[in-house]
Amino acid sequence: MPQTPVTVAIYAKAYDQVKPLLDEMGRDIDLVLFDVDMQLTKDGATLEPEATDIDYLWFSPEVSHDGNLGAAFDLALRVKSLDVLQTFNAGLDHPGYRQVADRGTRICNSSAQSVAISEYILGQVLAMFQRHDEQRSAQKAGQWQRLPFREIAGTNWLIVGFGPIGRATAALAKAFGAHVTVVRRSPETGPTVDRAGTLADLPHLLPNADVIVLACPLNAETRGLANRDFFANVKQGAVLVNIARGGIIDDRALIEALDSDRLAAAALDVFHTEPLPAGDPLWQHPKIRLTAHTSFFGSGTRGRWYQLFLGNLPRYIAGEPLLNEFNPKDLV
C-alpha cells in the first residue's frame, strides 16, 4: 500500500476544475502542480523535477488541449521517480508511454471516451445505411424521393478490439438487433457478444461481416492490419468504421476496395497524418465519411475524464487495484 501522504501531480488548469471535488474527498495528499512551462510547484515553492518523487501523475485533457503532451512526457521522464501515470488517452501508441513504462511506471489509460465513440460509430453506420447524404441532396433539390435503406437489425457486426470502446459499441449494436462478433486476445463471448475470435481468425470472420469496426490499439500486430489481403476477404457491400488509429489501415488498399465496390462505404475519424493534408485523396472520395479525430468529443467525455481520475486516486491511496491499468506488453 502506498504510504501517506501520497504525492499527486496535476496540471494547474485541471486542478482549477477538480479542486472542489478533491477537497470533498478529504484524502491526505501532497499536491504538486505543473504549469504550461512544466514548472513544478508545491505550496508556491518551485521544485526541481530531478529531485522530486511523484506517486501519481495525472495527464488531464487540458494538457493535450494546450499542446503540451510532448513536454508533459519529458517532465514524466525527468522526475526522480514516478509510480503511476493516469492519462486521458484511450490509445497509448505515443512513444512517450513506452518510455515512461520502461522506467517501471504503471500506466492507466482512459475509458471516458467509450460512450461518445460508440455513439459516433452508431451514428456513422446509421448515416451510411440510411443514406443521409442522398436524403439531404433530395431535400435540397426539392425532390420527393423515397430512398430504401438498410436496417441494422439482423446485420452482422465485426468489432476488432474489445476494450471499453469495443464493449460499449457491442452493447449498442446488440440493442439495435445486430449479431456481434468480436476479435480479442481470448475467444470469450458474453451477453453482448455472439461470437469471438482472435486476429488469426480474421480471414474467416470478415466474409460474414456487414459492419466492420476498428477499435483496437495500434501496435506491432495491428499496424497495417487492414491491407489488400484484409479487404480481399471483406463481404461485398460491407461498411467500415475506423476510430482506432490511422496506421491500422493501408489507405491505398482501402481506396481500391471502395473503388471496386468490394467495400460499400467507410467512415474515418483517424489518419496516418493529423491534421489530414489538404491534398489527401481521402478528403474527396465519394464513399468516405471523414471527421477530424472528433469521435471522442461528446458532451459528457470531459466529466468522465475527471470522474476516472477522482475514482482511481482513492483506489491508489488505499492500495486497491486501479481501473484501466494497461499491460506494458501491449504498448507499441
KEBALUM-389005 format. One record per residue (C-alpha): residue number from 1; residue in three letters; x, y, z. Coordinates in nm, 3 decimals, decimal comma, always signed. Example, Ala and Ser with C-alpha at 12.3 -4.5 7.8 and 13.67 -1.06 7.14 Angstrom:
REM residues 2
+-----+-----+---------+---------+---------+
|   i |  aa |       x |       y |       z |
+-----+-----+---------+---------+---------+
|   1 | ala |  +1,230 |  -0,450 |  +0,780 |
|   2 | ser |  +1,367 |  -0,106 |  +0,714 |
+-----+-----+---------+---------+---------+
REM end
This chain:
REM residues 332
+-----+-----+---------+---------+---------+
|   i |  aa |       x |       y |       z |
+-----+-----+---------+---------+---------+
|   1 | met |  +0,000 |  +0,000 |  +0,000 |
|   2 | pro |  +0,136 |  +0,347 |  -0,085 |
|   3 | gln |  +0,250 |  +0,544 |  +0,216 |
|   4 | thr |  +0,054 |  +0,858 |  +0,301 |
|   5 | pro |  +0,054 |  +1,134 |  +0,223 |
|   6 | val |  +0,063 |  +1,046 |  -0,146 |
|   7 | thr |  +0,231 |  +1,296 |  -0,378 |
|   8 | val |  -0,007 |  +1,380 |  -0,664 |
|   9 | ala |  +0,096 |  +1,595 |  -0,961 |
|  10 | ile |  -0,180 |  +1,778 |  -1,152 |
|  11 | tyr |  -0,176 |  +2,025 |  -1,439 |
|  12 | ala |  -0,270 |  +2,363 |  -1,289 |
|  13 | lys |  -0,560 |  +2,424 |  -1,530 |
|  14 | ala |  -0,710 |  +2,085 |  -1,443 |
|  15 | tyr |  -0,666 |  +2,147 |  -1,072 |
|  16 | asp |  -0,885 |  +2,455 |  -1,103 |
|  17 | gln |  -1,160 |  +2,226 |  -1,232 |
|  18 | val |  -1,134 |  +1,944 |  -0,978 |
|  19 | lys |  -1,024 |  +2,132 |  -0,663 |
|  20 | pro |  -1,371 |  +2,135 |  -0,501 |
|  21 | leu |  -1,410 |  +1,762 |  -0,560 |
|  22 | leu |  -1,062 |  +1,688 |  -0,428 |
|  23 | asp |  -1,140 |  +1,893 |  -0,118 |
|  24 | glu |  -1,460 |  +1,695 |  -0,065 |
|  25 | met |  -1,263 |  +1,372 |  -0,095 |
|  26 | gly |  -1,068 |  +1,465 |  +0,217 |
|  27 | arg |  -0,772 |  +1,245 |  +0,131 |
|  28 | asp |  -0,424 |  +1,300 |  +0,270 |
|  29 | ile |  -0,225 |  +1,407 |  -0,037 |
|  30 | asp |  +0,076 |  +1,625 |  -0,109 |
|  31 | leu |  -0,030 |  +1,831 |  -0,407 |
|  32 | val |  +0,223 |  +1,927 |  -0,673 |
|  33 | leu |  +0,112 |  +2,147 |  -0,963 |
|  34 | phe |  +0,277 |  +2,185 |  -1,303 |
|  35 | asp |  +0,205 |  +2,469 |  -1,543 |
|  36 | val |  +0,225 |  +2,529 |  -1,918 |
|  37 | asp |  +0,604 |  +2,556 |  -1,887 |
|  38 | met |  +0,616 |  +2,223 |  -1,697 |
|  39 | gln |  +0,738 |  +2,402 |  -1,386 |
|  40 | leu |  +0,664 |  +2,203 |  -1,069 |
|  41 | thr |  +0,544 |  +2,389 |  -0,760 |
|  42 | lys |  +0,430 |  +2,285 |  -0,415 |
|  43 | asp |  +0,262 |  +2,541 |  -0,188 |
|  44 | gly |  +0,401 |  +2,811 |  -0,417 |
|  45 | ala |  +0,761 |  +2,689 |  -0,395 |
|  46 | thr |  +0,943 |  +2,574 |  -0,709 |
|  47 | leu |  +1,058 |  +2,211 |  -0,724 |
|  48 | glu |  +1,332 |  +2,057 |  -0,935 |
|  49 | pro |  +1,190 |  +1,756 |  -1,125 |
|  50 | glu |  +1,510 |  +1,553 |  -1,084 |
|  51 | ala |  +1,478 |  +1,583 |  -0,705 |
|  52 | thr |  +1,102 |  +1,518 |  -0,686 |
|  53 | asp |  +0,934 |  +1,184 |  -0,623 |
|  54 | ile |  +0,582 |  +1,165 |  -0,769 |
|  55 | asp |  +0,344 |  +0,888 |  -0,669 |
|  56 | tyr |  +0,056 |  +0,971 |  -0,901 |
|  57 | leu |  +0,075 |  +1,192 |  -1,212 |
|  58 | trp |  -0,241 |  +1,291 |  -1,399 |
|  59 | phe |  -0,224 |  +1,377 |  -1,768 |
|  60 | ser |  -0,557 |  +1,558 |  -1,788 |
|  61 | pro |  -0,724 |  +1,655 |  -2,118 |
|  62 | glu |  -0,612 |  +2,015 |  -2,063 |
|  63 | val |  -0,250 |  +1,905 |  -2,115 |
|  64 | ser |  -0,331 |  +1,793 |  -2,469 |
|  65 | his |  -0,566 |  +2,084 |  -2,539 |
|  66 | asp |  -0,280 |  +2,325 |  -2,469 |
|  67 | gly |  -0,044 |  +2,129 |  -2,698 |
|  68 | asn |  +0,175 |  +2,027 |  -2,405 |
|  69 | leu |  +0,163 |  +1,649 |  -2,422 |
|  70 | gly |  +0,521 |  +1,615 |  -2,550 |
|  71 | ala |  +0,651 |  +1,846 |  -2,276 |
|  72 | ala |  +0,450 |  +1,653 |  -2,017 |
|  73 | phe |  +0,619 |  +1,330 |  -2,124 |
|  74 | asp |  +0,956 |  +1,499 |  -2,082 |
|  75 | leu |  +0,853 |  +1,600 |  -1,732 |
|  76 | ala |  +0,739 |  +1,245 |  -1,650 |
|  77 | leu |  +1,081 |  +1,117 |  -1,757 |
|  78 | arg |  +1,271 |  +1,385 |  -1,564 |
|  79 | val |  +1,116 |  +1,341 |  -1,220 |
|  80 | lys |  +1,319 |  +1,138 |  -0,973 |
|  81 | ser |  +1,056 |  +0,863 |  -0,956 |
|  82 | leu |  +0,702 |  +0,809 |  -1,082 |
|  83 | asp |  +0,479 |  +0,526 |  -0,965 |
|  84 | val |  +0,155 |  +0,575 |  -1,163 |
|  85 | leu |  +0,062 |  +0,779 |  -1,468 |
|  86 | gln |  -0,312 |  +0,829 |  -1,527 |
|  87 | thr |  -0,381 |  +0,956 |  -1,879 |
|  88 | phe |  -0,680 |  +1,086 |  -2,072 |
|  89 | asn |  -0,578 |  +0,878 |  -2,377 |
|  90 | ala |  -0,753 |  +0,554 |  -2,469 |
|  91 | gly |  -0,483 |  +0,454 |  -2,720 |
|  92 | leu |  -0,125 |  +0,455 |  -2,591 |
|  93 | asp |  +0,068 |  +0,449 |  -2,919 |
|  94 | his |  +0,254 |  +0,773 |  -2,843 |
|  95 | pro |  +0,620 |  +0,663 |  -2,794 |
|  96 | gly |  +0,628 |  +0,857 |  -2,466 |
|  97 | tyr |  +0,415 |  +0,592 |  -2,299 |
|  98 | arg |  +0,667 |  +0,323 |  -2,387 |
|  99 | gln |  +0,949 |  +0,534 |  -2,242 |
| 100 | val |  +0,756 |  +0,601 |  -1,922 |
| 101 | ala |  +0,662 |  +0,234 |  -1,883 |
| 102 | asp |  +1,025 |  +0,129 |  -1,935 |
| 103 | arg |  +1,122 |  +0,309 |  -1,616 |
| 104 | gly |  +0,877 |  +0,092 |  -1,420 |
| 105 | thr |  +0,583 |  +0,333 |  -1,407 |
| 106 | arg |  +0,234 |  +0,184 |  -1,408 |
| 107 | ile |  +0,002 |  +0,341 |  -1,667 |
| 108 | cys |  -0,376 |  +0,369 |  -1,657 |
| 109 | asn |  -0,548 |  +0,468 |  -1,979 |
| 110 | ser |  -0,897 |  +0,611 |  -2,018 |
| 111 | ser |  -1,240 |  +0,460 |  -2,076 |
| 112 | ala |  -1,408 |  +0,802 |  -2,061 |
| 113 | gln |  -1,436 |  +0,825 |  -2,440 |
| 114 | ser |  -1,623 |  +0,498 |  -2,485 |
| 115 | val |  -1,975 |  +0,642 |  -2,458 |
| 116 | ala |  -1,910 |  +0,918 |  -2,711 |
| 117 | ile |  -1,716 |  +0,700 |  -2,954 |
| 118 | ser |  -1,967 |  +0,416 |  -2,951 |
| 119 | glu |  -2,245 |  +0,665 |  -3,024 |
| 120 | tyr |  -2,034 |  +0,815 |  -3,302 |
| 121 | ile |  -1,993 |  +0,468 |  -3,455 |
| 122 | leu |  -2,367 |  +0,402 |  -3,444 |
| 123 | gly |  -2,435 |  +0,745 |  -3,591 |
| 124 | gln |  -2,196 |  +0,690 |  -3,880 |
| 125 | val |  -2,336 |  +0,345 |  -3,957 |
| 126 | leu |  -2,691 |  +0,480 |  -3,949 |
| 127 | ala |  -2,589 |  +0,764 |  -4,181 |
| 128 | met |  -2,435 |  +0,520 |  -4,430 |
| 129 | phe |  -2,718 |  +0,265 |  -4,405 |
| 130 | gln |  -2,998 |  +0,523 |  -4,421 |
| 131 | arg |  -2,830 |  +0,725 |  -4,700 |
| 132 | his |  -2,837 |  +1,054 |  -4,513 |
| 133 | asp |  -2,631 |  +1,235 |  -4,776 |
| 134 | glu |  -2,874 |  +1,135 |  -5,051 |
| 135 | gln |  -3,171 |  +1,231 |  -4,836 |
| 136 | arg |  -3,027 |  +1,579 |  -4,783 |
| 137 | ser |  -2,947 |  +1,614 |  -5,152 |
| 138 | ala |  -3,305 |  +1,523 |  -5,245 |
| 139 | gln |  -3,437 |  +1,773 |  -4,992 |
| 140 | lys |  -3,210 |  +2,047 |  -5,124 |
| 141 | ala |  -3,327 |  +1,977 |  -5,479 |
| 142 | gly |  -3,693 |  +1,974 |  -5,372 |
| 143 | gln |  -3,733 |  +1,615 |  -5,492 |
| 144 | trp |  -3,998 |  +1,390 |  -5,337 |
| 145 | gln |  -3,785 |  +1,077 |  -5,347 |
| 146 | arg |  -3,832 |  +0,759 |  -5,148 |
| 147 | leu |  -3,492 |  +0,602 |  -5,073 |
| 148 | pro |  -3,488 |  +0,245 |  -4,940 |
| 149 | phe |  -3,234 |  +0,193 |  -4,664 |
| 150 | arg |  -3,064 |  -0,087 |  -4,476 |
| 151 | glu |  -3,162 |  -0,173 |  -4,121 |
| 152 | ile |  -2,910 |  -0,252 |  -3,852 |
| 153 | ala |  -3,138 |  -0,523 |  -3,714 |
| 154 | gly |  -3,019 |  -0,861 |  -3,836 |
| 155 | thr |  -2,683 |  -0,737 |  -3,965 |
| 156 | asn |  -2,352 |  -0,892 |  -3,863 |
| 157 | trp |  -2,103 |  -0,667 |  -3,687 |
| 158 | leu |  -1,733 |  -0,744 |  -3,653 |
| 159 | ile |  -1,563 |  -0,536 |  -3,384 |
| 160 | val |  -1,185 |  -0,561 |  -3,388 |
| 161 | gly |  -1,072 |  -0,478 |  -3,035 |
| 162 | phe |  -1,276 |  -0,531 |  -2,721 |
| 163 | gly |  -1,163 |  -0,270 |  -2,475 |
| 164 | pro |  -1,407 |  -0,015 |  -2,329 |
| 165 | ile |  -1,490 |  +0,127 |  -2,674 |
| 166 | gly |  -1,545 |  -0,215 |  -2,828 |
| 167 | arg |  -1,762 |  -0,324 |  -2,536 |
| 168 | ala |  -1,975 |  -0,009 |  -2,550 |
| 169 | thr |  -2,017 |  -0,047 |  -2,927 |
| 170 | ala |  -2,118 |  -0,411 |  -2,895 |
| 171 | ala |  -2,387 |  -0,318 |  -2,641 |
| 172 | leu |  -2,536 |  -0,053 |  -2,871 |
| 173 | ala |  -2,526 |  -0,279 |  -3,177 |
| 174 | lys |  -2,700 |  -0,555 |  -2,983 |
| 175 | ala |  -2,966 |  -0,308 |  -2,871 |
| 176 | phe |  -3,040 |  -0,246 |  -3,241 |
| 177 | gly |  -3,076 |  -0,619 |  -3,302 |
| 178 | ala |  -2,739 |  -0,688 |  -3,466 |
| 179 | his |  -2,535 |  -1,006 |  -3,434 |
| 180 | val |  -2,198 |  -0,921 |  -3,281 |
| 181 | thr |  -1,863 |  -1,089 |  -3,340 |
| 182 | val |  -1,553 |  -0,954 |  -3,170 |
| 183 | val |  -1,182 |  -1,000 |  -3,222 |
| 184 | arg |  -0,990 |  -1,013 |  -2,897 |
| 185 | arg |  -0,697 |  -1,198 |  -2,743 |
| 186 | ser |  -0,916 |  -1,467 |  -2,588 |
| 187 | pro |  -1,218 |  -1,605 |  -2,780 |
| 188 | glu |  -1,467 |  -1,545 |  -2,499 |
| 189 | thr |  -1,829 |  -1,447 |  -2,559 |
| 190 | gly |  -2,077 |  -1,274 |  -2,329 |
| 191 | pro |  -2,421 |  -1,110 |  -2,314 |
| 192 | thr |  -2,338 |  -0,864 |  -2,593 |
| 193 | val |  -2,116 |  -1,098 |  -2,796 |
| 194 | asp |  -2,248 |  -1,382 |  -3,012 |
| 195 | arg |  -1,908 |  -1,500 |  -3,135 |
| 196 | ala |  -1,545 |  -1,421 |  -3,062 |
| 197 | gly |  -1,212 |  -1,493 |  -3,225 |
| 198 | thr |  -0,855 |  -1,371 |  -3,239 |
| 199 | leu |  -0,664 |  -1,180 |  -3,507 |
| 200 | ala |  -0,568 |  -1,512 |  -3,661 |
| 201 | asp |  -0,938 |  -1,577 |  -3,729 |
| 202 | leu |  -0,994 |  -1,258 |  -3,929 |
| 203 | pro |  -0,985 |  -1,425 |  -4,275 |
| 204 | his |  -1,273 |  -1,648 |  -4,163 |
| 205 | leu |  -1,470 |  -1,372 |  -3,987 |
| 206 | leu |  -1,453 |  -1,091 |  -4,243 |
| 207 | pro |  -1,664 |  -1,261 |  -4,517 |
| 208 | asn |  -1,968 |  -1,260 |  -4,287 |
| 209 | ala |  -1,944 |  -0,902 |  -4,159 |
| 210 | asp |  -2,182 |  -0,630 |  -4,279 |
| 211 | val |  -2,021 |  -0,372 |  -4,048 |
| 212 | ile |  -1,652 |  -0,372 |  -3,955 |
| 213 | val |  -1,540 |  -0,154 |  -3,664 |
| 214 | leu |  -1,170 |  -0,100 |  -3,597 |
| 215 | ala |  -1,135 |  -0,027 |  -3,224 |
| 216 | cys |  -0,805 |  -0,194 |  -3,145 |
| 217 | pro |  -0,476 |  -0,049 |  -3,018 |
| 218 | leu |  -0,207 |  +0,036 |  -3,269 |
| 219 | asn |  +0,085 |  -0,199 |  -3,208 |
| 220 | ala |  +0,314 |  -0,434 |  -3,394 |
| 221 | glu |  +0,028 |  -0,681 |  -3,452 |
| 222 | thr |  -0,225 |  -0,429 |  -3,584 |
| 223 | arg |  -0,015 |  -0,181 |  -3,781 |
| 224 | gly |  -0,127 |  -0,211 |  -4,145 |
| 225 | leu |  -0,383 |  -0,476 |  -4,048 |
| 226 | ala |  -0,643 |  -0,352 |  -4,298 |
| 227 | asn |  -0,438 |  -0,419 |  -4,611 |
| 228 | arg |  -0,513 |  -0,575 |  -4,951 |
| 229 | asp |  -0,546 |  -0,924 |  -4,802 |
| 230 | phe |  -0,784 |  -0,790 |  -4,538 |
| 231 | phe |  -1,009 |  -0,621 |  -4,795 |
| 232 | ala |  -0,995 |  -0,922 |  -5,026 |
| 233 | asn |  -1,180 |  -1,114 |  -4,754 |
| 234 | val |  -1,440 |  -0,844 |  -4,686 |
| 235 | lys |  -1,802 |  -0,919 |  -4,767 |
| 236 | gln |  -1,928 |  -0,740 |  -5,077 |
| 237 | gly |  -2,117 |  -0,428 |  -4,968 |
| 238 | ala |  -1,981 |  -0,411 |  -4,612 |
| 239 | val |  -1,910 |  -0,077 |  -4,443 |
| 240 | leu |  -1,609 |  +0,006 |  -4,230 |
| 241 | val |  -1,559 |  +0,247 |  -3,940 |
| 242 | asn |  -1,213 |  +0,333 |  -3,805 |
| 243 | ile |  -1,194 |  +0,513 |  -3,470 |
| 244 | ala |  -0,871 |  +0,342 |  -3,361 |
| 245 | arg |  -0,560 |  +0,481 |  -3,533 |
| 246 | gly |  -0,484 |  +0,568 |  -3,895 |
| 247 | gly |  -0,186 |  +0,334 |  -3,901 |
| 248 | ile |  -0,415 |  +0,031 |  -3,884 |
| 249 | ile |  -0,535 |  +0,094 |  -4,241 |
| 250 | asp |  -0,342 |  +0,083 |  -4,568 |
| 251 | asp |  -0,513 |  +0,383 |  -4,731 |
| 252 | arg |  -0,433 |  +0,275 |  -5,086 |
| 253 | ala |  -0,585 |  -0,069 |  -5,021 |
| 254 | leu |  -0,893 |  +0,098 |  -4,868 |
| 255 | ile |  -0,945 |  +0,320 |  -5,172 |
| 256 | glu |  -0,904 |  +0,021 |  -5,405 |
| 257 | ala |  -1,168 |  -0,170 |  -5,205 |
| 258 | leu |  -1,409 |  +0,123 |  -5,229 |
| 259 | asp |  -1,345 |  +0,185 |  -5,598 |
| 260 | ser |  -1,404 |  -0,182 |  -5,680 |
| 261 | asp |  -1,729 |  -0,186 |  -5,479 |
| 262 | arg |  -1,586 |  -0,455 |  -5,254 |
| 263 | leu |  -1,650 |  -0,211 |  -4,967 |
| 264 | ala |  -1,966 |  +0,000 |  -4,988 |
| 265 | ala |  -1,852 |  +0,289 |  -4,769 |
| 266 | ala |  -1,615 |  +0,389 |  -4,491 |
| 267 | ala |  -1,627 |  +0,633 |  -4,201 |
| 268 | leu |  -1,284 |  +0,751 |  -4,088 |
| 269 | asp |  -1,203 |  +0,957 |  -3,781 |
| 270 | val |  -0,828 |  +0,884 |  -3,755 |
| 271 | phe |  -0,545 |  +0,911 |  -4,007 |
| 272 | his |  -0,176 |  +0,846 |  -4,064 |
| 273 | thr |  -0,109 |  +1,220 |  -4,053 |
| 274 | glu |  -0,321 |  +1,455 |  -3,844 |
| 275 | pro |  -0,442 |  +1,707 |  -3,943 |
| 276 | leu |  -0,503 |  +1,526 |  -4,272 |
| 277 | pro |  -0,316 |  +1,712 |  -4,551 |
| 278 | ala |  -0,541 |  +1,917 |  -4,781 |
| 279 | gly |  -0,445 |  +1,722 |  -5,093 |
| 280 | asp |  -0,503 |  +1,375 |  -4,948 |
| 281 | pro |  -0,738 |  +1,170 |  -5,172 |
| 282 | leu |  -0,941 |  +1,062 |  -4,870 |
| 283 | trp |  -1,094 |  +1,410 |  -4,847 |
| 284 | gln |  -1,284 |  +1,394 |  -5,175 |
| 285 | his |  -1,364 |  +1,023 |  -5,206 |
| 286 | pro |  -1,741 |  +0,991 |  -5,260 |
| 287 | lys |  -1,771 |  +0,679 |  -5,044 |
| 288 | ile |  -1,583 |  +0,811 |  -4,743 |
| 289 | arg |  -1,733 |  +0,999 |  -4,449 |
| 290 | leu |  -1,446 |  +1,185 |  -4,286 |
| 291 | thr |  -1,424 |  +1,359 |  -3,949 |
| 292 | ala |  -1,130 |  +1,532 |  -3,782 |
| 293 | his |  -1,048 |  +1,290 |  -3,498 |
| 294 | thr |  -1,355 |  +1,409 |  -3,313 |
| 295 | ser |  -1,536 |  +1,086 |  -3,221 |
| 296 | phe |  -1,438 |  +1,125 |  -2,854 |
| 297 | phe |  -1,565 |  +1,483 |  -2,837 |
| 298 | gly |  -1,901 |  +1,408 |  -2,676 |
| 299 | ser |  -2,069 |  +1,636 |  -2,425 |
| 300 | gly |  -2,002 |  +1,401 |  -2,133 |
| 301 | thr |  -1,644 |  +1,295 |  -2,205 |
| 302 | arg |  -1,466 |  +1,564 |  -2,007 |
| 303 | gly |  -1,674 |  +1,492 |  -1,698 |
| 304 | arg |  -1,597 |  +1,121 |  -1,725 |
| 305 | trp |  -1,224 |  +1,201 |  -1,757 |
| 306 | tyr |  -1,246 |  +1,383 |  -1,424 |
| 307 | gln |  -1,454 |  +1,104 |  -1,269 |
| 308 | leu |  -1,196 |  +0,844 |  -1,369 |
| 309 | phe |  -0,914 |  +1,040 |  -1,204 |
| 310 | leu |  -1,121 |  +1,109 |  -0,893 |
| 311 | gly |  -1,222 |  +0,743 |  -0,876 |
| 312 | asn |  -0,877 |  +0,596 |  -0,931 |
| 313 | leu |  -0,689 |  +0,821 |  -0,688 |
| 314 | pro |  -0,866 |  +0,684 |  -0,375 |
| 315 | arg |  -0,803 |  +0,333 |  -0,504 |
| 316 | tyr |  -0,434 |  +0,410 |  -0,532 |
| 317 | ile |  -0,420 |  +0,562 |  -0,184 |
| 318 | ala |  -0,594 |  +0,254 |  -0,042 |
| 319 | gly |  -0,363 |  +0,016 |  -0,228 |
| 320 | glu |  -0,652 |  -0,128 |  -0,430 |
| 321 | pro |  -0,642 |  -0,242 |  -0,796 |
| 322 | leu |  -0,660 |  +0,052 |  -1,035 |
| 323 | leu |  -0,914 |  +0,099 |  -1,311 |
| 324 | asn |  -0,784 |  +0,061 |  -1,667 |
| 325 | glu |  -0,427 |  -0,032 |  -1,575 |
| 326 | phe |  -0,259 |  -0,106 |  -1,905 |
| 327 | asn |  -0,033 |  -0,403 |  -1,970 |
| 328 | pro |  +0,308 |  -0,267 |  -2,084 |
| 329 | lys |  +0,334 |  -0,562 |  -2,327 |
| 330 | asp |  +0,051 |  -0,402 |  -2,529 |
| 331 | leu |  +0,244 |  -0,081 |  -2,591 |
| 332 | val |  +0,387 |  -0,007 |  -2,933 |
+-----+-----+---------+---------+---------+
REM end
